[in-house]
Amino acid sequence: LGPISGQVMFAVKEGIRTGFEMHKEANSNFQVRLCEGIYLCQLQCHVDLHSGDTLGKLYSVISKRRGKVTNEDMWEGTSIFTIDALIPVVECFGLADDLRKQTSGAASTPQLVFSHWEILNENPFFKATTVEELEEYGENGYETSYMKNNVARKYMMLVRKRKGLDSGEKIVVFAEKQRTLTKMK
């Protein structure tokens, strides 16, 4: 495709940028939101009635990765527990290893199927401006409290870092002049 593909990507990028700018001008309270993919995760877990803590560890892995359990069933006549959960695609990297470690191999390899798109309800560019926000987060407190827990900003910064774009992060925190230990002659 060569130069045509570059022209198409440029046209799409400019169209999206123009759409954002027009929407921003039309709505004064316009806020940016990120959209994330969601997997339907199907798990099977062998429940041992004597050890008992396997399901608790399985649920903790799912909740740690921002998952929501939608269905849970136990197969009749067996000790196999089936769980359906919705987990963000980004959080699924390393899920199988984490499940295997936490449940000591009792949980099966997760079956991941794309389910839907979901909008993150956090603004990745949030800045405290109103009196209430400044009282809640302080002058620069939002950077330490809110921004550290802002999932949308975390995902945006990970993508920017992966693509080599500026993420506003200082590479050298404490720079010192290098000294040699030998005397100059």
Summary of the structure (lengths in Angstrom):
residues: 185
radius of gyration: 23.9
end to end distance: 62.9
largest distance: 86.2
contacts: 414
relative contact order: 0.14
helix: 40%
strand: 21%
